Amino acid sequence: MAAPTAAPTTSTSVKPRLSFWQIWNMSFGFLGIQFGFALQNANVSRIFETLGGTEIALYWLAAPLTGLLVQPIIGYLSDRTWSPRWGRRRPFFLVGAILASIALLVMPNVTALWMAVGMLWIMDSSINISMEPFRALVGDLLPSEQRTTGFAAQTFFIGVGAVVASSLPWVFTNVFHVANTAPAGEIPPSVRYSFIIGGIVFFLAVLWTVLRTKEYPPENIAEFEAEKARSAGFANGFRESFMGIFEMPKTMRQLAVVQFFSWLALFSMWIYTTPAITSHIYHTSDTTSKLYNEGADWVGICFAVYNGVSALAALLLPAIARATSRRFTHMLCLTAGGLGLISMYFIQDPKLLLLSMVGVGVAWASILSVPYAMLAGALPSNKMGYYMGVFNFFIVIPQVVAGLILGFFTKHLFHNESILTLVLGGVSMIISGLLTLRVNDADDINLPVQEPAETLGYDALAPANPQV
C-alpha cells in the first residue's frame, strides 16, 4: 500500500487529481460499511422470524426512521467540523465504526424480538453515521473529472464487501461445518460467527481510511468559523437539514422520484427474499428446520452474486453511457433489475435464482453510481455533506413506505405469498427506470471524449459542464 497521503496544501478551489492508491485508501472504508449492511440485509429478517416475528416489514421501520434523522444531521455537522489532526469527515467515520461494530457483535446474541428490533435501530444508526460522510468525502477531495471515479471505487468496495459478508453463513456451514440450525428461538451459530467477523472487518476497514487519508482544510478558516458560529446549535442544524428538501436543485428533485421507486424495490427484496424463497421454493416456514435454514443460507449466496455482478457491471457502465446517455443507461439497468425480481416468481430450482440476481446486480451497480454522477456537479462544495444527507431522504422515505404498506399487501392482498411482494418490487424498479428518462441531465446527451482514467476507468460518467 502507498504511504499515508500527505496533508494537502492547495486551495480547495483547485483540487489536484489523486492517484489510484489515494482513491483506494479513501474508499476502502466502504468495504467495512457494506460488510455491516450486507449482514443486516441478508440476515435480519431471518433473525426476526427465528425469534417469532411475523410483522417483518413493520420491524424494519426502525432502520429508515433512524436514517431519516441521522444522515442529514451528520452531513450538516460534518460540513461544520474541522480538526487539523482528524479533518472534517473522519471523526464521524470513526465514531460510527465503533458503534456499528459493537452493534454487529451484539445483534446475533439477542434473545427476544424486541431486543432484535432495538438493535437494528442502533446498528442502522451507527452505520449511517459512518456512511453519509463517505459520500461527501468524494466531493471534498476529488476534482470534478474524478468524482465519478470516486463513486465507482466505492461501488467496487461495496460489491466486494457484500459478496463476502452475504456468503459468510453459507461458508461457515459448508466449508467449516458450523451448524446452521438451532433450537426454537435461538440464532444459528453460523449467523452468530458471521456477525462477529463483520464487526471486526467493519472497524478495521474504516480505521484504514481514517489513518491513511488526509482532508483539505477550509479554504478560508476565518469565514468557516464565522459561518459555523452563525449556524451553531443542534436545533438550528435540525431545522436547516430538513428545510433542505424544499431547496433542492432541479436535477436533484427529479432524481428524488427515481430514487423513491428504485429503493422501494430494493427494500421489498431485502425484507422479503428470505420468506419468499423459503416458502415459494423450499416450501417451508419452519425456522427450526434444516430445509428452511438451507434456503436462508442460499439467500445469502444470491445476495453475494448480485453484489459481485454489481462490482463488475460498474466498470462497464461508462461505455454504455458514452454510446447512449446516462439516463438511458440507468433506465436499462433498472429494467434489468426489475425483470430479475419478477422472474423469481417463475423459478423452482434455487440455482436459477442466480440468473435473476444478475439483473438485480446490474441495477444495483447503476443505483450506486449513476444518480450520483448526474447529481455531483449540482451541489455547492460548502454544503456537500448537507445535500448528500438530504438526498438520502429518498432512500429512507421508500423504506418507511415499505415498512408501512408491504406488510399489509403481503398479508391481505397476496395472502402471505411473499414472492408476490418481490414481483411488486420488480414493477416498482421498472417504473423508476422509465422515470429516469425525464431527469434534466443535459450534460449526458453529448458526452465528450474523456482521457483514460487513472483509476477504474469510470470518468466517462462525470459531468463535463456541471449543471446547477
C-alpha positions in Angstrom: 0.0 0.0 0.0 1.1 3.6 -0.5 2.2 5.7 2.4 -0.4 7.9 4.1 -1.4 10.8 1.9 0.3 14.0 2.8 -1.8 16.8 4.1 -3.0 18.8 1.2 -1.7 22.3 0.9 -3.5 23.5 -2.2 -6.7 25.6 -2.1 -9.9 23.6 -2.0 -10.9 25.6 -5.2 -8.1 23.9 -7.1 -8.0 20.2 -6.3 -5.3 18.0 -7.8 -6.0 14.7 -9.4 -5.5 11.9 -6.9 -3.6 8.7 -7.6 -5.0 5.2 -7.7 -3.9 4.4 -4.2 -5.1 7.7 -2.8 -8.6 6.9 -4.1 -8.3 3.3 -3.0 -7.4 4.5 0.6 -10.3 7.0 0.8 -12.8 4.4 -0.4 -11.6 1.3 1.4 -13.7 2.0 4.5 -16.8 1.3 2.3 -15.8 -2.4 2.3 -16.4 -2.4 6.1 -19.6 -0.4 5.9 -21.0 -2.7 3.3 -20.0 -5.7 5.4 -22.4 -4.4 8.0 -25.2 -3.6 5.6 -24.9 -6.9 3.8 -25.1 -8.9 7.0 -28.1 -6.8 8.0 -29.9 -7.1 4.7 -29.4 -10.8 4.3 -29.9 -12.0 7.9 -32.1 -9.6 9.9 -35.4 -10.9 8.5 -34.1 -14.4 9.3 -33.4 -13.3 12.9 -36.8 -11.8 13.3 -38.5 -14.9 12.1 -36.3 -17.1 14.3 -37.4 -15.0 17.3 -41.1 -15.5 16.4 -41.7 -12.2 14.5 -44.5 -12.1 11.9 -44.8 -8.4 11.0 -41.3 -8.3 9.4 -41.8 -5.1 7.3 -43.0 -3.2 10.4 -40.0 -4.3 12.4 -37.7 -2.9 9.6 -39.2 0.6 10.2 -36.6 1.1 12.9 -33.9 1.3 10.3 -35.2 4.0 8.0 -36.6 6.2 10.7 -33.1 6.5 12.2 -31.6 7.1 8.8 -34.1 9.9 8.2 -32.8 11.7 11.3 -29.2 10.7 11.3 -27.9 11.3 7.8 -28.9 15.0 7.2 -27.8 15.9 10.8 -24.5 14.1 10.4 -24.0 15.8 7.0 -24.8 19.2 8.5 -22.5 18.7 11.4 -19.6 17.3 9.3 -19.8 20.3 7.0 -19.1 22.5 10.1 -16.4 20.3 11.6 -12.7 20.8 11.2 -9.7 19.5 13.2 -6.1 19.9 11.9 -5.5 16.3 13.2 -8.7 14.5 12.3 -10.1 16.5 9.4 -13.8 17.0 8.7 -15.4 13.7 7.8 -13.1 11.2 9.5 -14.3 11.8 13.1 -17.7 10.7 12.0 -16.3 7.7 10.2 -14.5 6.5 13.4 -17.4 7.1 15.8 -19.9 5.4 13.6 -17.5 2.4 13.1 -17.0 1.9 16.8 -20.8 1.9 17.5 -21.6 -0.2 14.4 -19.0 -2.8 15.3 -20.4 -3.2 18.8 -23.9 -3.5 17.4 -22.9 -6.2 15.0 -21.3 -8.2 17.8 -24.5 -7.9 19.9 -27.2 -8.4 17.2 -26.9 -12.2 16.8 -26.8 -12.8 20.5 -30.2 -11.2 21.3 -32.7 -13.4 23.0 -36.0 -11.6 22.3 -37.7 -10.0 19.4 -37.9 -6.5 21.0 -34.1 -6.7 21.5 -33.5 -7.5 17.9 -35.7 -4.6 16.7 -33.9 -2.2 19.1 -30.5 -3.5 18.0 -31.5 -3.0 14.3 -32.2 0.7 15.3 -28.8 1.1 16.9 -26.9 -0.8 14.2 -28.5 1.1 11.3 -28.0 4.5 13.0 -24.3 3.7 13.6 -23.7 2.5 10.0 -25.4 5.7 8.8 -23.1 7.8 10.9 -20.1 6.3 9.1 -21.6 6.1 5.6 -23.0 9.6 5.0 -19.7 11.4 5.2 -18.1 8.9 2.8 -20.3 10.2 0.0 -19.3 13.8 0.9 -15.6 12.9 1.0 -15.7 12.3 -2.8 -16.8 15.8 -3.4 -14.4 17.2 -0.8 -11.2 15.6 -2.2 -11.7 14.9 -5.9 -11.8 17.3 -8.8 -15.0 17.2 -10.8 -13.5 15.0 -13.5 -12.6 12.3 -10.9 -15.7 12.4 -8.8 -17.5 9.6 -10.5 -14.2 7.6 -10.3 -14.5 8.0 -6.6 -18.1 6.8 -6.6 -17.1 3.9 -8.7 -14.3 2.9 -6.3 -16.9 3.0 -3.5 -19.2 0.8 -5.7 -16.3 -1.7 -6.1 -15.7 -2.0 -2.4 -19.5 -2.2 -1.8 -19.6 -5.1 -4.1 -16.6 -6.9 -2.6 -17.7 -6.4 0.9 -21.2 -7.5 0.2 -20.1 -10.6 -1.6 -18.0 -11.9 1.3 -20.4 -10.8 4.0 -23.5 -12.2 2.3 -21.8 -15.6 1.8 -20.4 -16.0 5.3 -23.3 -18.1 6.8 -23.1 -20.5 3.8 -19.3 -20.6 4.0 -19.3 -21.4 7.7 -21.8 -24.2 7.2 -20.5 -25.7 4.0 -16.8 -25.2 4.4 -16.2 -25.1 8.1 -19.1 -27.3 9.0 -20.6 -24.9 11.6 -24.2 -25.6 12.4 -26.8 -23.5 10.6 -29.7 -24.7 12.7 -30.6 -24.1 16.4 -33.4 -24.8 18.8 -36.5 -22.7 18.5 -35.8 -19.0 19.4 -32.0 -19.3 19.1 -30.0 -17.9 16.3 -27.8 -20.5 14.4 -24.0 -20.4 15.2 -23.2 -19.8 11.5 -25.1 -16.5 11.7 -23.5 -15.5 15.0 -20.0 -16.1 13.8 -20.7 -14.2 10.6 -21.7 -11.1 12.6 -18.5 -11.4 14.7 -16.4 -11.3 11.6 -18.5 -8.4 10.3 -17.9 -6.3 13.4 -14.2 -6.8 13.2 -13.9 -6.1 9.4 -16.2 -3.0 9.7 -14.0 -1.4 12.3 -10.6 -2.2 10.7 -11.7 -1.1 7.2 -13.0 2.2 8.3 -9.9 2.7 10.5 -7.7 2.2 7.4 -9.4 5.1 5.7 -9.2 7.3 8.8 -5.5 6.7 9.2 -4.5 6.7 5.5 -6.5 9.7 4.2 -5.9 13.4 4.9 -8.5 16.1 4.1 -8.4 19.6 2.8 -8.7 22.4 5.4 -11.4 25.0 4.8 -10.2 27.5 2.2 -10.8 30.4 4.5 -10.6 29.4 8.2 -12.0 32.8 9.4 -15.1 32.6 7.1 -15.5 28.9 8.1 -15.5 29.7 11.8 -17.9 32.7 11.3 -20.4 30.6 9.3 -20.2 27.8 11.9 -20.9 30.4 14.7 -23.9 31.8 12.8 -25.4 28.4 12.3 -24.4 26.9 15.7 -26.8 24.8 17.7 -28.4 21.4 17.3 -31.9 22.9 16.8 -30.7 25.1 14.0 -28.9 22.2 12.4 -32.0 20.1 12.6 -34.2 22.8 11.1 -31.8 23.6 8.3 -31.3 19.9 7.5 -35.0 19.2 7.0 -35.7 22.5 5.2 -33.2 21.4 2.5 -35.8 19.2 1.0 -37.5 22.4 -0.3 -34.3 23.9 -1.7 -33.0 21.0 -3.9 -31.6 21.8 -7.4 -34.0 20.7 -10.2 -31.9 17.7 -11.1 -31.9 16.5 -7.5 -35.8 16.9 -7.3 -36.2 14.8 -10.5 -33.7 12.1 -9.3 -35.6 12.0 -5.9 -38.6 10.4 -7.6 -36.4 7.9 -9.4 -34.7 7.1 -6.1 -38.0 6.5 -4.4 -39.2 3.8 -6.7 -35.9 2.1 -7.1 -35.2 1.9 -3.4 -38.8 0.8 -2.7 -38.0 -2.2 -4.9 -34.7 -2.8 -3.1 -36.3 -2.8 0.3 -39.0 -5.2 -0.8 -36.2 -7.5 -1.8 -34.1 -7.1 1.3 -37.2 -7.6 3.6 -39.0 -10.4 1.8 -36.4 -12.5 -0.1 -35.8 -14.9 2.8 -39.5 -15.7 3.5 -40.2 -15.7 -0.3 -37.6 -18.2 -1.2 -38.0 -20.5 1.8 -41.8 -20.7 1.3 -42.0 -20.5 -2.5 -39.1 -22.7 -3.5 -38.2 -24.6 -0.3 -41.8 -24.9 0.7 -41.3 -24.4 4.4 -41.8 -21.7 7.0 -40.4 -23.7 10.0 -37.4 -21.7 11.1 -36.0 -24.7 13.1 -36.0 -27.0 10.1 -32.8 -27.9 8.1 -34.7 -27.0 4.8 -35.6 -23.5 6.0 -32.0 -22.7 7.0 -30.6 -24.1 3.8 -33.0 -21.7 1.9 -31.9 -18.8 4.2 -28.3 -19.6 3.5 -29.0 -19.7 -0.2 -30.4 -16.2 0.1 -27.0 -15.1 1.3 -25.4 -16.6 -1.8 -28.0 -14.9 -4.0 -27.2 -11.6 -2.4 -23.4 -12.3 -2.8 -24.0 -12.9 -6.5 -25.9 -9.7 -7.2 -23.2 -7.7 -5.3 -20.4 -9.5 -7.2 -22.2 -8.7 -10.5 -22.6 -5.1 -9.4 -18.8 -4.7 -8.8 -18.1 -5.9 -12.4 -21.0 -4.1 -14.0 -19.9 -0.8 -12.5 -16.8 -0.9 -14.8 -19.0 -1.4 -17.9 -21.4 1.4 -17.4 -19.2 4.2 -18.9 -19.1 2.5 -22.3 -22.9 2.2 -22.3 -23.2 5.9 -21.2 -20.9 7.0 -23.9 -22.8 5.1 -26.6 -26.2 6.3 -25.3 -26.7 8.6 -22.3 -26.6 8.4 -18.5 -30.4 8.5 -18.4 -30.8 5.6 -20.9 -28.1 3.7 -19.1 -29.9 4.0 -15.7 -33.2 3.1 -17.3 -31.7 0.0 -19.0 -30.1 -1.2 -15.7 -33.2 -0.6 -13.6 -35.3 -2.5 -16.2 -32.9 -5.5 -16.0 -33.2 -5.4 -12.2 -37.0 -5.3 -12.3 -37.2 -8.2 -14.6 -34.8 -10.1 -12.4 -37.1 -9.7 -9.4 -40.2 -10.6 -11.3 -38.5 -13.7 -12.8 -38.2 -15.2 -9.3 -41.9 -16.0 -9.3 -41.4 -18.4 -12.1 -38.4 -20.3 -10.6 -38.5 -23.5 -8.7 -34.8 -24.6 -8.9 -32.8 -22.5 -6.4 -29.8 -22.4 -8.7 -31.7 -20.5 -11.3 -32.2 -17.7 -8.9 -28.6 -16.7 -9.6 -29.7 -15.7 -13.1 -32.3 -13.4 -11.5 -29.6 -11.9 -9.4 -27.6 -11.0 -12.4 -30.3 -8.5 -13.4 -30.5 -7.2 -9.8 -26.7 -6.8 -9.7 -26.7 -4.7 -12.9 -29.4 -2.4 -11.4 -27.5 -2.2 -8.1 -24.4 -1.1 -9.8 -26.2 1.7 -11.6 -28.2 2.8 -8.4 -24.9 3.2 -6.5 -23.2 5.4 -9.1 -25.3 6.9 -12.0 -27.6 9.1 -9.9 -24.6 10.5 -8.0 -22.9 11.1 -11.3 -25.9 13.1 -12.5 -26.1 15.0 -9.2 -22.4 15.6 -8.5 -22.0 18.9 -10.3 -25.2 20.4 -9.0 -24.1 20.6 -5.3 -22.2 23.5 -3.8 -18.9 22.4 -2.3 -19.5 24.0 1.1 -22.8 22.1 1.5 -21.7 18.7 0.0 -22.4 16.7 3.2 -25.6 18.6 3.9 -27.1 17.9 0.4 -25.9 14.3 0.4 -27.7 13.8 3.6 -30.9 15.4 2.2 -30.6 13.2 -0.9 -30.6 10.3 1.5 -34.3 11.2 2.3 -35.2 9.5 -0.9 -33.5 6.3 0.2 -35.1 6.4 3.6 -38.6 7.5 2.7 -39.3 4.5 0.5 -38.1 2.2 3.3 -40.6 3.8 5.6 -43.3 3.3 3.0 -42.2 -0.3 2.5 -42.4 -0.8 6.3 -45.9 0.6 6.4 -47.6 -0.9 3.3 -45.7 -4.0 2.2 -46.8 -6.0 5.3 -50.4 -5.1 4.5 -50.0 -6.0 0.9 -48.3 -9.3 1.7 -50.8 -10.4 4.3 -54.1 -9.1 2.9 -53.6 -8.8 -0.9 -51.1 -11.5 -1.6 -52.4 -13.9 1.2 -48.9 -14.2 2.7 -47.3 -15.2 -0.6 -44.1 -13.1 -0.1 -42.9 -13.9 -3.6 -45.7 -11.6 -5.0 -44.1 -8.8 -2.9 -40.9 -9.3 -4.9 -42.9 -9.1 -8.1 -44.3 -5.8 -6.9 -40.8 -4.6 -6.2 -39.8 -5.6 -9.7 -42.6 -3.5 -11.2 -41.5 -0.5 -9.0 -38.0 -0.8 -10.3 -39.1 -0.7 -13.9 -41.2 2.4 -13.2 -38.2 4.0 -11.7 -36.2 3.3 -14.9 -38.9 4.9 -17.0 -38.9 8.0 -14.8 -35.2 8.4 -15.3 -35.8 9.4 -18.9 -37.4 12.7 -17.6 -34.4 13.7 -15.5 -33.0 17.0 -16.7 -29.4 15.9 -17.2 -28.3 17.8 -20.3 -24.7 17.0 -19.8 -25.1 13.4 -20.7 -26.7 13.9 -24.0 -23.4 14.5 -25.8 -20.7 13.2 -23.5 -17.2 14.4 -24.6 -14.4 12.0 -25.1 -12.6 11.5 -21.8 -8.9 10.7 -21.4 -8.3 7.2 -19.9 -9.0 7.3 -16.1 -6.1 6.8 -13.8 -8.1 4.5 -11.6 -11.1 2.5 -12.5 -11.9 3.9 -15.9 -15.2 5.4 -14.7 -14.7 9.1 -15.5 -16.8 8.8 -18.7 -19.8 9.3 -16.4 -18.5 12.5 -14.8 -20.4 15.7 -15.9 -18.4 17.8 -18.4 -20.2 21.0 -17.7 -21.9 20.6 -14.3 -25.5 21.9 -14.3 -26.6 23.9 -11.3 
